[in-house]
Amino acid sequence: MEAFTNQATSGQAIAMIIYFVAMIIIGIYGYTRTNDLDDFMVGGRQLNPTVAALSAGASDMSGWLLMGLPGALYMTGLVEGWIAVGLTVGAWLNWKVTAPRLRTYSEVAGNTITVPSFMGERVKDPTKLIRVVAGLIILVFFTFYVSSGIVSGGTFFESTFGMDYHVGMTLVAGIVILYTLVGGFLAVSYTDVVQGLMMLIALIVVPVVALGKAGGIGEVATTLESADESLFSVFGAHGFTAAGAIGIISALAWGLGYFGQPHIIVRFMALREPSQARAARRIGIGWMALSVIGAGFTALVGRALSIKGFIPDLTGSDNNAHETVFLVLGQKLFPSFLAGFMLAAILAAIMSTVSSQLIVSSSAVVEDVYKGVSNRPLVGNQGITLGRLAVLGISVVAAFLAWFRTDSILGLVSFAWAGFGASFGPIIILSLYWRRLTWQGALAGMVVGAVTVGVWGNLPDEVPLLFQVYEILPGFLFNLAAAWIVSKLTYRNNPEIDREFDEAVRLSGARS
């Protein structure tokens, strides 16, 4: 902590300490409300719309919102905004299409509390393979996802306070692990609310103040156009080309990922009532729209201020400096204490996502992998203990990967996002809206989606243009095709599945 105290002002240090203490206190509060495994995993299905919406949003966006997205826009301009468009549309559709019916169906189908257990129970998988395979997919891709969050934390302290990257990432990981271990799902959800509000306020205040410093929108536009006209092109520097079209399609395809993100859709399962999904959707999408617009303005105004010499030029490739534009502006524009809270919003974004991913990974270990391979029941608090050990183990592996910082934040997030979207998204949609889905079809689709992402995402750069599309799109489509074909070949009428399907449709319609 010597680097922190020496290079950070006292005001910023105090703000950070207040933030860390608040997160720990919320963790302790969550601990007092956690009595059994259902509480630890889904909060006893008692989330209200505001908590569910802000928790889903904060756990979704992570350091990508305040570092990855502004960094990409800072470097190449509005062409990177297609990702934000795809995500906003995808999130709205997810709340509209998935949330109310998943909340009802997960209760009807065995009162399931995890995404893998719901999928397995929905199709009455006699082998438990769906739960085990899905649980393993969660562990693999969330390890990369958590690693990206830890990278963001280390980069934050390195860029902001001159702290050693490894010390910073260890500090962030330690605090997140502490309150997640102690308080479980409720602690994660309530901290997400605080963190989501911090992120929103910061993404409104920073670009507004920066815009005033830059001389207004007109002056920013003039400055950017004189430096690089392509920054305002929604088709990139070379206009609308085949390569540009592939890039836009890839960016919009990010929206497909929402249907399969376990740390987001588990919030749907935790709602008190399916009818609350409508209010939660409005709150969540409002928060998201304001946040991504704020991130965009932060990037463009930051680029203009760097051209004017107010902040350093961040277009260099060293340590992904462009991803720190929000950090640099926050320190430059505000007094020490206020700057500390603006900068704490970065930590809020990072920690909210990491904690949500850890709790879902924990549930995958306990509810899906362990119960899928073991016939020994968990007695008393053994499930909670096993879940906490899983949180610790996954954190250690993710921190090991983050230690070497071998990829950009956006790169790590994009790979994990595609993995979940292509593996689970089509199966969730088919589970909710197609009664003829079979366990063989669900398993085949899930495996095909995951393998496609793994292979497609690691193709060499010189492959034909068509194969350069973001791997979530082929993974999603191949999953759908495999699930549909195999289900058609293996379908046998099952009265229990039909009864539950009809009941879920009836209840979701009656309550929504």
C-alpha positions as CSV (number, residue, x, y, z in Angstrom):
1,M,0.0,0.0,0.0
2,E,3.0,2.3,0.1
3,A,2.5,3.3,-3.6
4,F,-1.1,4.2,-2.8
5,T,-0.3,6.5,0.1
6,N,2.7,8.1,-1.6
7,Q,1.2,8.8,-5.0
8,A,-2.5,9.2,-4.4
9,T,-3.7,12.4,-2.7
10,S,-5.3,12.0,0.7
11,G,-8.7,12.9,-0.6
12,Q,-8.7,10.1,-3.2
13,A,-7.4,7.7,-0.7
14,I,-10.2,8.5,1.8
15,A,-12.8,8.1,-1.0
16,M,-11.4,4.7,-1.9
17,I,-11.4,3.6,1.7
18,I,-15.0,4.7,2.2
19,Y,-16.0,2.7,-0.8
20,F,-14.2,-0.4,0.2
21,V,-15.6,-0.3,3.8
22,A,-19.2,0.2,2.4
23,M,-18.8,-2.9,0.2
24,I,-17.7,-5.0,3.2
25,I,-20.5,-3.7,5.4
26,I,-23.0,-4.7,2.7
27,G,-21.4,-8.1,2.6
28,I,-21.9,-8.5,6.3
29,Y,-25.5,-7.5,5.9
30,G,-26.0,-10.1,3.2
31,Y,-24.4,-12.7,5.6
32,T,-27.1,-12.0,8.2
33,R,-29.8,-12.6,5.6
34,T,-28.3,-15.9,4.3
35,N,-29.7,-18.9,6.0
36,D,-29.7,-21.7,3.4
37,L,-28.3,-22.6,-0.1
38,D,-31.3,-20.9,-1.8
39,D,-30.5,-17.6,-0.1
40,F,-26.8,-18.0,-0.9
41,M,-27.5,-18.7,-4.6
42,V,-30.6,-16.6,-5.6
43,G,-31.5,-14.6,-2.5
44,G,-34.6,-16.7,-1.8
45,R,-36.2,-15.3,-5.0
46,Q,-37.0,-12.0,-3.2
47,L,-35.4,-9.3,-5.4
48,N,-37.5,-6.3,-6.2
49,P,-37.5,-4.7,-9.7
50,T,-35.0,-2.0,-8.9
51,V,-32.5,-4.3,-7.3
52,A,-32.9,-6.9,-10.1
53,A,-32.5,-4.3,-12.8
54,L,-29.5,-2.4,-11.4
55,S,-27.9,-5.6,-10.3
56,A,-28.2,-7.1,-13.8
57,G,-26.9,-4.0,-15.4
58,A,-24.0,-3.5,-13.1
59,S,-23.0,-7.2,-13.3
60,D,-23.3,-7.0,-17.0
61,M,-21.2,-4.0,-17.9
62,S,-18.1,-4.5,-15.8
63,G,-14.9,-2.6,-16.5
64,W,-15.8,-2.8,-20.2
65,L,-18.3,0.1,-19.7
66,L,-15.8,2.5,-18.2
67,M,-12.6,1.2,-19.7
68,G,-13.0,-1.1,-22.7
69,L,-15.8,0.7,-24.5
70,P,-14.5,4.3,-24.0
71,G,-11.0,3.0,-25.0
72,A,-12.3,1.5,-28.3
73,L,-14.3,4.7,-29.1
74,Y,-11.3,6.8,-28.2
75,M,-9.1,5.0,-30.7
76,T,-11.4,4.5,-33.7
77,G,-14.5,6.6,-33.2
78,L,-18.2,6.0,-33.6
79,V,-17.7,2.8,-35.6
80,E,-17.2,1.1,-32.3
81,G,-20.6,2.3,-31.1
82,W,-22.3,-0.5,-33.0
83,I,-21.4,-2.7,-30.0
84,A,-23.4,-0.4,-27.7
85,V,-26.4,-0.5,-30.1
86,G,-26.3,-4.3,-30.3
87,L,-26.1,-4.6,-26.5
88,T,-28.9,-2.2,-25.8
89,V,-31.3,-4.0,-28.2
90,G,-30.2,-7.4,-26.9
91,A,-30.7,-6.4,-23.3
92,W,-34.2,-5.0,-24.0
93,L,-35.2,-8.2,-25.8
94,N,-33.8,-10.4,-23.0
95,W,-35.9,-8.6,-20.4
96,K,-38.9,-8.7,-22.7
97,V,-38.7,-12.3,-24.0
98,T,-36.8,-14.2,-21.4
99,A,-37.4,-12.7,-17.9
100,P,-41.1,-13.3,-17.1
101,R,-41.2,-16.8,-18.5
102,L,-37.9,-17.9,-17.1
103,R,-39.0,-16.6,-13.6
104,T,-42.1,-18.8,-13.8
105,Y,-40.7,-21.8,-15.6
106,S,-37.7,-22.1,-13.3
107,E,-40.1,-22.4,-10.4
108,V,-42.5,-24.8,-12.2
109,A,-39.6,-27.0,-13.3
110,G,-38.4,-28.3,-10.0
111,N,-37.9,-24.9,-8.4
112,T,-34.4,-24.7,-10.0
113,I,-32.0,-22.0,-8.9
114,T,-29.3,-22.2,-11.6
115,V,-29.3,-22.0,-15.4
116,P,-27.8,-25.5,-15.9
117,S,-30.2,-27.1,-13.4
118,F,-33.2,-25.3,-15.1
119,M,-32.1,-26.6,-18.6
120,G,-31.7,-30.1,-17.3
121,E,-35.0,-30.2,-15.4
122,R,-36.8,-28.5,-18.3
123,V,-36.0,-31.4,-20.7
124,K,-36.0,-34.1,-17.9
125,D,-32.4,-35.1,-18.7
126,P,-32.1,-38.6,-17.1
127,T,-28.3,-38.6,-17.4
128,K,-27.6,-35.3,-15.7
129,L,-25.1,-34.6,-18.5
130,I,-26.7,-31.2,-19.3
131,R,-26.1,-30.0,-15.8
132,V,-22.5,-31.2,-15.6
133,V,-21.5,-30.0,-19.1
134,A,-23.2,-26.6,-18.6
135,G,-21.6,-26.3,-15.2
136,L,-18.1,-27.0,-16.7
137,I,-18.8,-24.5,-19.5
138,I,-19.6,-21.9,-16.8
139,L,-16.4,-22.6,-14.9
140,V,-14.2,-22.4,-18.0
141,F,-15.6,-19.2,-19.5
142,F,-16.2,-17.4,-16.2
143,T,-12.6,-18.0,-15.3
144,F,-11.7,-16.0,-18.3
145,Y,-14.4,-13.4,-17.5
146,V,-13.3,-13.0,-13.9
147,S,-9.7,-12.8,-15.1
148,S,-10.7,-9.8,-17.3
149,G,-12.2,-8.1,-14.2
150,I,-9.0,-8.6,-12.2
151,V,-7.0,-7.2,-15.1
152,S,-9.2,-4.1,-15.1
153,G,-8.6,-3.8,-11.3
154,G,-4.8,-4.0,-11.7
155,T,-4.9,-1.5,-14.6
156,F,-7.0,0.9,-12.6
157,F,-4.5,1.1,-9.7
158,E,-1.5,1.2,-12.0
159,S,-2.9,4.0,-14.1
160,T,-4.5,6.0,-11.3
161,F,-2.1,5.8,-8.4
162,G,1.1,4.5,-9.9
163,M,0.7,1.3,-7.9
164,D,2.3,-1.9,-9.1
165,Y,-0.2,-3.7,-11.4
166,H,0.1,-7.0,-9.4
167,V,-0.5,-5.3,-6.1
168,G,-3.6,-3.5,-7.5
169,M,-5.1,-6.6,-8.9
170,T,-4.5,-8.5,-5.6
171,L,-6.3,-5.7,-3.7
172,V,-9.3,-5.7,-5.9
173,A,-9.6,-9.5,-6.0
174,G,-9.2,-9.7,-2.2
175,I,-12.1,-7.3,-1.4
176,V,-14.4,-8.9,-3.9
177,I,-13.7,-12.4,-2.7
178,L,-14.3,-11.2,0.9
179,Y,-17.8,-9.9,0.5
180,T,-18.8,-12.6,-2.0
181,L,-17.7,-15.3,0.4
182,V,-19.4,-13.7,3.3
183,G,-22.7,-12.5,1.9
184,G,-23.5,-14.6,-1.1
185,F,-26.1,-13.6,-3.7
186,L,-27.8,-10.9,-1.5
187,A,-24.5,-9.2,-0.8
188,V,-23.6,-9.3,-4.5
189,S,-27.0,-7.9,-5.5
190,Y,-27.1,-5.1,-3.0
191,T,-23.5,-4.0,-3.7
192,D,-24.5,-4.1,-7.4
193,V,-27.2,-1.5,-6.7
194,V,-24.7,0.9,-5.1
195,Q,-22.1,0.2,-7.7
196,G,-24.6,0.7,-10.6
197,L,-25.7,4.1,-9.2
198,M,-22.0,5.1,-8.9
199,M,-21.3,4.1,-12.5
200,L,-24.3,6.0,-13.8
201,I,-23.5,9.2,-11.9
202,A,-19.9,9.1,-13.0
203,L,-20.8,8.5,-16.6
204,I,-23.0,11.6,-16.5
205,V,-20.8,13.9,-14.5
206,V,-17.4,13.2,-16.1
207,P,-18.4,13.8,-19.8
208,V,-20.5,16.9,-18.8
209,V,-17.7,18.5,-17.0
210,A,-15.2,17.5,-19.7
211,L,-17.4,18.9,-22.4
212,G,-17.4,22.3,-20.6
213,K,-13.6,22.1,-20.4
214,A,-13.4,21.3,-24.1
215,G,-15.5,24.3,-25.1
216,G,-18.8,22.6,-25.9
217,I,-20.0,20.1,-28.5
218,G,-19.2,22.3,-31.5
219,E,-15.6,22.8,-30.4
220,V,-15.2,19.1,-29.8
221,A,-16.6,18.2,-33.2
222,T,-14.3,20.8,-34.9
223,T,-11.2,19.5,-33.0
224,L,-11.9,15.8,-33.8
225,E,-12.7,16.5,-37.5
226,S,-9.5,18.5,-38.0
227,A,-7.5,15.6,-36.5
228,D,-9.3,12.6,-38.1
229,E,-12.6,12.8,-39.9
230,S,-13.1,9.1,-39.7
231,L,-13.8,9.4,-35.9
232,F,-17.4,10.4,-36.8
233,S,-17.9,7.8,-39.4
234,V,-20.2,5.0,-38.3
235,F,-18.7,2.8,-41.1
236,G,-15.0,3.3,-40.1
237,A,-12.1,5.0,-41.8
238,H,-12.6,3.3,-45.2
239,G,-16.4,3.8,-45.5
240,F,-18.8,1.0,-46.1
241,T,-16.8,-2.0,-47.3
242,A,-17.1,-5.7,-47.1
243,A,-14.7,-5.7,-44.1
244,G,-16.6,-2.9,-42.5
245,A,-19.9,-4.8,-43.0
246,I,-18.4,-7.8,-41.2
247,G,-17.3,-5.5,-38.4
248,I,-20.8,-4.0,-38.0
249,I,-22.5,-7.4,-38.1
250,S,-20.0,-8.6,-35.5
251,A,-20.7,-5.6,-33.2
252,L,-24.4,-6.0,-33.4
253,A,-24.1,-9.7,-32.7
254,W,-23.0,-8.9,-29.2
255,G,-26.7,-8.5,-28.4
256,L,-27.2,-12.2,-28.9
257,G,-25.0,-12.9,-25.9
258,Y,-27.6,-11.7,-23.4
259,F,-29.8,-14.7,-23.7
260,G,-27.1,-17.0,-22.4
261,Q,-25.3,-15.0,-19.7
262,P,-25.8,-16.9,-16.4
263,H,-24.9,-13.9,-14.2
264,I,-27.6,-11.8,-15.9
265,I,-30.5,-14.2,-16.3
266,V,-30.1,-15.6,-12.8
267,R,-31.5,-12.2,-11.8
268,F,-34.7,-13.0,-13.7
269,M,-35.0,-16.2,-11.6
270,A,-34.6,-14.2,-8.4
271,L,-37.5,-11.8,-9.0
272,R,-40.3,-11.9,-6.5
273,E,-42.9,-12.1,-9.3
274,P,-42.9,-12.5,-13.1
275,S,-45.0,-9.4,-13.4
276,Q,-42.1,-7.3,-12.0
277,A,-40.0,-8.0,-15.1
278,R,-41.8,-5.1,-16.9
279,A,-40.8,-2.5,-14.3
280,A,-37.3,-4.0,-14.1
281,R,-36.9,-3.8,-17.9
282,R,-37.7,-0.1,-17.9
283,I,-35.3,0.7,-15.1
284,G,-32.6,-1.5,-16.5
285,I,-32.7,-0.2,-20.1
286,G,-33.0,3.4,-18.9
287,W,-29.8,2.9,-16.8
288,M,-28.1,1.2,-19.7
289,A,-28.9,3.8,-22.3
290,L,-27.7,6.6,-20.2
291,S,-24.5,4.7,-19.3
292,V,-23.4,3.8,-22.8
293,I,-24.2,7.3,-24.1
294,G,-22.0,8.7,-21.2
295,A,-19.2,6.3,-22.1
296,G,-19.4,7.5,-25.7
297,F,-19.2,11.1,-24.8
298,T,-16.4,10.4,-22.4
299,A,-14.3,8.8,-25.2
300,L,-14.9,11.5,-27.8
301,V,-14.5,14.5,-25.5
302,G,-11.4,12.8,-24.0
303,R,-9.9,12.4,-27.5
304,A,-10.5,16.1,-28.2
305,L,-8.9,17.1,-24.9
306,S,-5.9,15.0,-25.6
307,I,-5.5,16.7,-29.0
308,K,-5.7,20.1,-27.2
309,G,-3.0,18.9,-24.8
310,F,-5.2,19.0,-21.7
311,I,-4.5,15.3,-21.1
312,P,-1.8,13.0,-22.5
313,D,-2.1,11.3,-25.9
314,L,-3.4,7.8,-25.1
315,T,-3.3,6.3,-28.6
316,G,-0.1,4.5,-27.9
317,S,-0.2,0.7,-27.6
318,D,1.7,0.4,-24.3
319,N,-0.5,-1.4,-21.7
320,N,-3.7,-0.5,-23.6
321,A,-3.3,3.1,-22.5
322,H,-6.4,4.2,-24.4
323,E,-8.6,2.2,-22.0
324,T,-7.7,4.6,-19.2
325,V,-9.3,7.7,-20.8
326,F,-12.0,7.8,-18.1
327,L,-9.4,7.4,-15.3
328,V,-7.3,10.2,-16.7
329,L,-10.2,12.6,-17.1
330,G,-11.6,11.8,-13.6
331,Q,-8.2,12.7,-12.0
332,K,-7.7,15.8,-14.1
333,L,-11.1,17.4,-13.8
334,F,-12.1,17.0,-10.2
335,P,-10.9,18.0,-6.7
336,S,-9.1,15.2,-4.9
337,F,-12.0,13.9,-2.8
338,L,-14.6,14.0,-5.6
339,A,-12.1,12.5,-8.1
340,G,-11.8,9.6,-5.7
341,F,-15.5,8.8,-5.9
342,M,-15.4,9.3,-9.7
343,L,-12.6,6.8,-9.9
344,A,-14.3,4.5,-7.5
345,A,-16.9,4.1,-10.1
346,I,-14.4,2.1,-12.1
347,L,-13.9,-0.2,-9.2
348,A,-17.7,-0.4,-8.9
349,A,-18.0,-1.6,-12.5
350,I,-15.2,-4.1,-12.1
351,M,-16.2,-5.5,-8.8
352,S,-19.9,-5.8,-9.5
353,T,-19.3,-8.1,-12.4
354,V,-16.6,-10.2,-10.8
355,S,-18.7,-10.8,-7.7
356,S,-21.7,-11.9,-9.8
357,Q,-19.6,-14.2,-11.9
358,L,-18.1,-15.8,-8.8
359,I,-21.4,-16.5,-7.2
360,V,-22.8,-18.0,-10.4
361,S,-19.6,-20.1,-10.7
362,S,-20.1,-21.2,-7.1
363,S,-23.6,-22.3,-7.8
364,A,-22.4,-24.2,-10.9
365,V,-20.0,-26.2,-8.7
366,V,-22.5,-27.0,-6.0
367,E,-25.8,-27.4,-7.9
368,D,-24.6,-28.7,-11.2
369,V,-21.2,-30.3,-11.2
370,Y,-21.2,-31.8,-7.6
371,K,-24.9,-32.9,-7.6
372,G,-24.5,-34.1,-11.2
373,V,-21.7,-36.6,-10.4
374,S,-22.3,-37.3,-6.7
375,N,-25.2,-39.1,-5.0
376,R,-24.2,-37.9,-1.6
377,P,-26.6,-35.2,-0.3
378,L,-25.3,-32.0,1.1
379,V,-26.3,-31.7,4.8
380,G,-26.8,-28.5,6.7
381,N,-24.5,-25.7,5.6
382,Q,-22.3,-28.0,3.5
383,G,-23.6,-26.5,0.3
384,I,-22.7,-23.0,1.4
385,T,-19.3,-24.1,2.5
386,L,-18.7,-25.9,-0.8
387,G,-19.8,-22.8,-2.7
388,R,-17.5,-20.6,-0.8
389,L,-14.6,-22.9,-1.5
390,A,-15.5,-22.8,-5.2
391,V,-15.4,-19.0,-5.1
392,L,-11.9,-19.1,-3.6
393,G,-10.6,-21.7,-6.1
394,I,-11.9,-20.0,-9.2
395,S,-10.5,-16.7,-7.9
396,V,-7.1,-18.1,-7.6
397,V,-7.1,-19.5,-11.1
398,A,-8.4,-16.3,-12.6
399,A,-5.9,-14.2,-10.7
400,F,-3.1,-16.5,-12.0
401,L,-4.3,-15.8,-15.6
402,A,-4.6,-12.1,-14.9
403,W,-1.1,-11.9,-13.5
404,F,0.4,-12.0,-17.0
405,R,-2.0,-9.6,-18.6
406,T,-1.7,-11.1,-22.0
407,D,-4.9,-9.7,-23.6
408,S,-6.9,-6.5,-23.6
409,I,-10.0,-6.1,-21.4
410,L,-12.3,-6.1,-24.4
411,G,-10.6,-9.2,-25.9
412,L,-11.0,-11.2,-22.7
413,V,-14.6,-10.1,-22.3
414,S,-15.6,-10.7,-25.9
415,F,-14.3,-14.4,-25.8
416,A,-16.2,-15.2,-22.6
417,W,-19.3,-13.3,-23.7
418,A,-19.4,-15.3,-27.0
419,G,-18.9,-18.5,-25.1
420,F,-21.9,-18.1,-22.9
421,G,-24.1,-16.6,-25.6
422,A,-23.5,-19.3,-28.1
423,S,-23.6,-22.2,-25.5
424,F,-26.7,-21.3,-23.5
425,G,-28.6,-18.6,-25.4
426,P,-30.4,-20.7,-28.0
427,I,-31.1,-23.5,-25.5
428,I,-32.7,-21.0,-23.1
429,I,-34.9,-19.5,-25.9
430,L,-35.9,-23.0,-27.1
431,S,-36.6,-24.2,-23.6
432,L,-39.0,-21.3,-23.0
433,Y,-40.8,-21.3,-26.3
434,W,-40.5,-24.7,-28.0
435,R,-42.0,-27.7,-26.1
436,R,-40.4,-30.3,-28.4
437,L,-36.8,-29.6,-27.3
438,T,-35.3,-32.8,-26.0
439,W,-32.4,-33.4,-23.7
440,Q,-30.3,-34.8,-26.5
441,G,-31.0,-31.7,-28.6
442,A,-30.2,-29.3,-25.8
443,L,-26.9,-31.2,-25.0
444,A,-25.9,-31.3,-28.7
445,G,-26.6,-27.6,-29.2
446,M,-24.8,-26.6,-26.1
447,V,-21.6,-28.5,-27.0
448,V,-21.7,-27.4,-30.7
449,G,-22.0,-23.7,-29.6
450,A,-19.2,-23.9,-27.1
451,V,-16.8,-25.8,-29.5
452,T,-17.6,-23.4,-32.4
453,V,-16.7,-20.4,-30.2
454,G,-13.5,-22.1,-29.1
455,V,-12.4,-22.9,-32.7
456,W,-13.8,-19.9,-34.5
457,G,-12.4,-17.5,-32.0
458,N,-8.9,-18.8,-32.4
459,L,-8.7,-18.9,-36.2
460,P,-5.6,-17.1,-37.7
461,D,-6.0,-13.5,-38.9
462,E,-5.5,-14.4,-42.5
463,V,-8.6,-16.5,-42.9
464,P,-11.2,-15.4,-45.5
465,L,-13.3,-12.4,-44.6
466,L,-16.5,-14.4,-43.8
467,F,-14.6,-16.3,-41.1
468,Q,-13.6,-13.1,-39.4
469,V,-17.1,-12.5,-38.1
470,Y,-17.4,-12.4,-34.3
471,E,-17.6,-16.0,-33.1
472,I,-20.8,-15.6,-31.2
473,L,-22.8,-15.4,-34.5
474,P,-21.8,-18.8,-36.0
475,G,-21.8,-20.4,-32.5
476,F,-25.4,-19.2,-31.9
477,L,-26.6,-20.3,-35.3
478,F,-24.9,-23.7,-35.2
479,N,-26.3,-24.3,-31.7
480,L,-29.8,-23.6,-32.9
481,A,-29.4,-25.8,-35.9
482,A,-28.0,-28.7,-33.9
483,A,-30.6,-28.5,-31.1
484,W,-33.4,-28.4,-33.6
485,I,-32.2,-31.2,-35.8
486,V,-31.3,-33.6,-32.9
487,S,-34.6,-32.8,-31.1
488,K,-36.5,-33.6,-34.2
489,L,-34.8,-36.9,-34.4
490,T,-35.1,-37.8,-30.7
491,Y,-38.5,-36.3,-29.7
492,R,-40.8,-38.6,-27.7
493,N,-44.0,-37.2,-26.1
494,N,-43.5,-36.6,-22.4
495,P,-46.7,-35.7,-20.5
496,E,-44.8,-34.2,-17.6
497,I,-42.9,-31.8,-19.9
498,D,-46.1,-30.9,-21.7
499,R,-47.8,-30.2,-18.3
500,E,-45.0,-28.0,-17.0
501,F,-44.7,-26.1,-20.3
502,D,-48.4,-25.3,-20.4
503,E,-48.3,-24.3,-16.7
504,A,-45.3,-22.0,-17.3
505,V,-47.0,-20.3,-20.2
506,R,-50.3,-19.9,-18.3
507,L,-48.6,-18.4,-15.2
508,S,-46.3,-16.1,-17.0
509,G,-49.2,-14.8,-19.1
510,A,-51.4,-14.4,-16.1
511,R,-48.8,-12.6,-14.0
512,S,-47.1,-10.4,-16.6
